[in-house]
Structure formats: C-alpha cells, structure tokens
Amino acid sequence: MNENLISQLYHESVKQELATKRSMEMTSNLSVFIIAGMMYFIFGFPESSSHLVAIIGSLTVFVLQIFEARIYMKNYTYRKRVDEIEETLLKQKEIPDAAVHYSGAGVNFVYAFAATAWKNYILIFLTLDACWFAKLYLFPFPAASWSEFLSRPQSGFLPGWFFFAFAGVFWIIYISLGIWYKIKSKSEKISGI
C-alpha cells in the first residue's frame, strides 16, 4: 500500500479519534454543569423548588450518557483503526510488504453505555441521588421518621415509594452493567478509551 495513503489514513483516524474524545468530554462536562445548576436551584431556593428538579436533572444526564455512549462507539472504532495502522507500520519496518488490514472492530451500544457508566456517570448519578436524598430529608424541615422520609417524594398520583423503587431498580441495573463491563473488558483485554 502507498506509504502516503497510509499516512493520510492514519492522520485522519487520529483526528477523528481526538474529535470524538473531545465530544465525550463535552457531554461529561455538561453533565457536571447540570448537577451544579440543579444543586444551586434546589438548595439555594429550597422553598420554591421541588425534589422533581433532581429527577429532571437525572433524566437530562441520562440522555447525555446515551449520547456519550453513541460517541464512545465511534471513538472505539477510530482507536482500533489507529492501533491497527500503528501495528502494521511497525510490521512494515520488519516485513516491507506488509499491508494495512483494518478489521472494522467495534463495540455495541450496551458495551459503550456500560463503559461510560463505569468511567464517568456512576459518580455523577451518585452525586445526583445524594442531592435528591438530602433535599427530601432536609426540606421543608428534617424528616422526623423513616415513613415521613419515604412519603416525601409523593407527586400527584404517584406515591413516594414509587420514586424510591424506581431509583432502586435503576441502581441494580446500573451496578450490574458496571460489573459486566469490568468482567468483559478484562476477559477480552479491550483497550481503555
């Protein structure tokens, strides 16, 4: 293969990989910004803000994580391409006729979602839930009993326990995904992005 063409492919792949990395950083930073804004609103204006602000913040961050998982899939593909080109170029120094073979390896959405959850979003959601629990417990005054605390998130026709049950199911799934990701990435020795 023409050395100039390989060089051009390599530079383009590196450029695409860096662009997707910047996009992932932007979505993570936006999530942190949303947390800061949400915390300011629910603790800065406790009388006029509802615990639903924290839930809306969580849903917004969840959507951002979905976007980041999609970007992660592209970034993973570009990273693998760069690795394969580098490996081929090293082989060409030893075997001059070696050609670039790109396998097109990628990851599926579930893997990408689990990876972003483990690497960034688990801490973001822990912070969001800590703020939500603090808001429920402290405002309008500290809860006097466990049953009072559990009833505080009641909203319209939805009872308070519904929100806690939803959060519990979310965390069971989220932690399971994180464990699955760690096991799968170790067993397949997938390079970290």
C-alpha positions in Angstrom: 0.0 0.0 0.0 1.2 3.5 -0.8 3.0 5.0 2.2 1.5 8.4 1.6 -2.0 6.9 1.6 -1.3 5.0 4.9 0.0 8.3 6.4 -3.1 10.1 5.3 -5.4 7.4 6.7 -3.5 7.4 10.0 -3.7 11.2 10.4 -7.4 11.2 9.5 -8.1 8.4 12.0 -6.2 10.2 14.8 -8.1 13.4 14.0 -11.4 11.6 14.2 -10.5 9.8 17.4 -9.5 13.1 19.1 -12.7 14.8 17.9 -14.8 12.1 19.4 -12.8 12.2 22.7 -13.5 16.0 22.9 -17.2 15.3 22.3 -17.2 12.8 25.1 -15.5 15.2 27.4 -18.1 17.9 26.5 -21.0 15.6 27.4 -19.4 14.7 30.7 -18.7 18.4 31.5 -22.2 19.3 30.6 -23.5 16.7 33.0 -21.4 18.2 35.8 -22.7 21.6 34.9 -26.3 20.3 35.1 -25.5 18.9 38.6 -24.1 22.2 39.7 -27.1 24.1 38.4 -29.5 21.7 39.9 -27.8 21.8 43.3 -27.8 25.5 43.3 -31.5 25.6 42.5 -32.8 23.0 44.9 -30.6 24.1 47.8 -30.4 27.8 47.0 -34.2 28.1 46.7 -35.5 25.3 48.9 -39.0 26.7 49.4 -39.7 27.2 45.7 -38.0 24.1 44.3 -39.3 20.6 44.3 -37.5 17.3 44.5 -38.6 16.8 40.9 -35.8 19.2 39.8 -33.3 16.5 40.8 -35.3 13.8 38.9 -35.4 16.1 35.8 -31.7 16.7 36.2 -31.1 12.9 36.4 -33.2 12.3 33.2 -31.2 15.0 31.4 -27.9 13.5 32.5 -29.2 10.0 31.4 -29.9 11.4 27.9 -26.4 12.9 27.8 -25.0 9.5 28.8 -26.9 7.9 25.9 -25.3 10.5 23.5 -21.9 9.8 25.0 -22.3 6.1 24.6 -23.0 6.6 20.9 -19.9 8.8 20.6 -17.9 6.1 22.5 -18.8 3.6 19.9 -17.3 5.8 17.2 -14.3 6.6 19.3 -13.6 2.9 20.0 -13.7 2.2 16.2 -11.3 5.1 15.5 -9.0 4.0 18.3 -8.9 0.4 17.0 -8.1 1.7 13.5 -5.2 3.8 14.8 -3.9 0.8 16.8 -4.1 -1.4 13.7 -2.3 1.1 11.5 0.4 1.6 14.1 0.8 -2.2 14.4 1.0 -2.6 10.6 3.6 0.2 10.3 5.7 -1.5 12.9 5.4 -4.7 11.0 6.4 -2.9 7.8 9.7 -2.0 9.3 10.3 -5.7 9.8 8.5 -7.0 6.7 8.4 -4.4 4.0 5.5 -5.9 2.0 3.0 -5.9 5.0 -0.3 -4.2 4.1 -2.8 -2.4 6.3 -5.7 -4.6 7.2 -8.4 -2.9 9.2 -10.8 -5.3 10.8 -13.6 -2.7 11.4 -13.8 -3.9 15.0 -16.3 -2.0 17.1 -18.4 -2.3 20.2 -22.2 -2.5 20.6 -24.3 0.1 22.4 -24.7 -1.9 25.6 -21.0 -2.2 26.0 -20.5 1.5 25.2 -23.2 2.5 27.7 -21.7 0.3 30.4 -18.2 1.7 29.7 -19.4 5.3 30.1 -21.4 4.4 33.2 -18.3 2.8 34.8 -15.9 5.5 33.8 -17.9 8.7 34.4 -21.6 8.5 35.1 -21.7 6.3 38.1 -20.2 9.2 40.2 -22.4 11.7 38.5 -25.5 9.7 39.4 -24.3 9.1 42.9 -24.0 12.9 43.3 -27.4 13.4 41.8 -29.0 10.9 44.1 -27.2 12.2 47.2 -28.6 15.7 46.4 -32.1 14.2 45.9 -32.0 12.3 49.2 -30.7 15.4 51.0 -33.4 17.6 49.5 -36.1 15.0 50.6 -34.7 14.6 54.1 -34.0 18.3 54.9 -36.7 20.3 53.3 -39.0 21.9 54.4 -37.7 20.5 57.7 -35.7 17.4 58.7 -37.9 14.3 58.4 -38.9 13.1 61.8 -39.3 9.4 60.8 -38.4 6.9 58.2 -42.1 6.7 57.0 -42.2 10.5 56.6 -39.0 10.5 54.6 -40.4 7.7 52.3 -43.6 9.6 51.7 -42.0 13.0 50.8 -41.3 12.3 47.1 -45.1 11.8 46.5 -46.1 13.7 43.4 -49.6 13.8 42.1 -51.0 10.3 41.9 -47.5 8.7 42.3 -46.8 7.6 45.8 -43.4 8.3 47.4 -42.3 4.7 47.4 -42.6 4.6 43.6 -39.7 7.0 43.2 -37.5 5.0 45.7 -38.4 1.8 43.9 -37.5 3.3 40.6 -34.2 4.5 42.0 -33.5 1.1 43.4 -34.2 -0.7 40.1 -32.0 1.9 38.3 -29.1 1.3 40.6 -29.4 -2.5 40.4 -29.3 -2.3 36.6 -26.5 0.3 36.6 -24.2 -1.5 39.0 -24.8 -4.8 37.1 -23.8 -3.1 33.9 -20.7 -1.7 35.5 -19.7 -5.2 36.8 -20.5 -6.8 33.5 -18.3 -4.1 31.7 -15.3 -4.8 34.1 -15.6 -8.5 33.6 -16.0 -8.3 29.8 -13.2 -5.7 29.3 -10.8 -7.8 31.4 -11.7 -11.1 29.7 -11.4 -9.6 26.2 -8.5 -7.3 27.1 -10.2 -4.4 25.4 -8.1 -1.3 25.4 -9.4 1.5 27.6 -10.6 4.7 25.9 
